[in-house]
Amino acid sequence: MLALTGKILAQPSALRAYRFGNTYYVPVSDVASYYGLGRDDRELVNRAEFKTSFGHLEVEGDRRDILVNGVTHWLSAPILEARGRLWISELDILKTLDPVLRPGRLRKAGTSIRTVVIDPGHGGSDRGTRGRFSLEKEMTIDVAKRVNRDLIGNGLRVLLTRTTDETVALEDRVEFAHMKGADLYVSIHFNSGGSAEGIETYCTAPAGASSTANFSGSGGDRDTGGGDRDTGGGDRSAVTNNRFDGQNVWLAHCAQRSLLQATGAMDRGVRRSRFYVLRYADCPAILIEAGFLSSPTEERRILRSDYRDTLARAIADGILTYKKTVDSH
């Protein structure tokens, strides 16, 4: 039952939220109008699309995945269909839509992106996932070194959490980034899950939101291996990294969009998770799953040196796009 409380969102200030049960929602049409996305003329009850030269938004009732400016994003709550309208939760407007549709608001005086820590997942006794002909720990460090090469060429200080085939604890990876004064933290992984394919990028779930890790196409709750497990879909508590919610989702969007454009891979979306290396990072942080080694088709591509070059350049380009947007220097 809709409670007409008329709550005003803290930001964006011009939108009014209404309560369904325990959650505040805003009509999707109002959101589209606020961000200058035009109107939906298709007159469908359960789907809407708004598209202008400025931006693009597609939503469908009862789904947690939406399309924003060419990238799929997973929401904290499904799009609600009620009273002949589609509604999106207040939390998702503030923590997903606003940073992606107005990234310039993330720029703050004194912000400078100079040090980037690249984290090649797994290593040593922790092999990670494996394909028929590949090991995740080998693919991740190869791509990480290529990202390092591409970013150094653009004037950034780049550090890797490991440069050899060694075991590095999750705690030590996060502490390394902290000790080195990282401005960004990017963890690189490869996926596993039956016949699934595609690329997905994770950032920390906002406080009050459940993880979307358990919506991976392989079904069930998944992890990145080596103990880097999400704390579970029911954990909605605040974590260290929530200080950077807006920056996290924009960095994830930039990386995911760049990877999709460069590779043509299936878009598995920007997802939310409390993986250890994300939730304890004290700077904007993302974790990229750059393809499925369990898929024979994707494994063949990932085994090619030129394709790993493509992945690395795309990750570097995503980081540089983010830097250009938020850097005030």
Buried (B, 14 or more C-beta within 10 A) or exposed (E): EEEEEEBEBEEBEEBBBBBBEEBBBBBBBBBBBBBEBBEBEEEEEEBBBBBEEEBBBBBBBEBBBBBBBEBBBBBBBBBBBBEEBBBBBBBBBBBBBBBBBBBEBBEEEEBEBBBBBBBBBBBEEBBBBBBEEBBBBBBBBBBBBBBBBBBEEEEBBBBBBBEEBEEBEBEEBBEBBBEBEBBBBBBBBBBBBEEBBBBBBBBBBBEBBBBBBBBBBEEEBBBBBBEBBBBEBEBBEEBBBBBBBBBBBBBBBBBBBBBBBBBEBBBBBBBBBBBBBBBBBBBBBBBBBBBBBBBEEBBBBBBEEEBBBBBBBBBBBBBBBBBEBBBEE
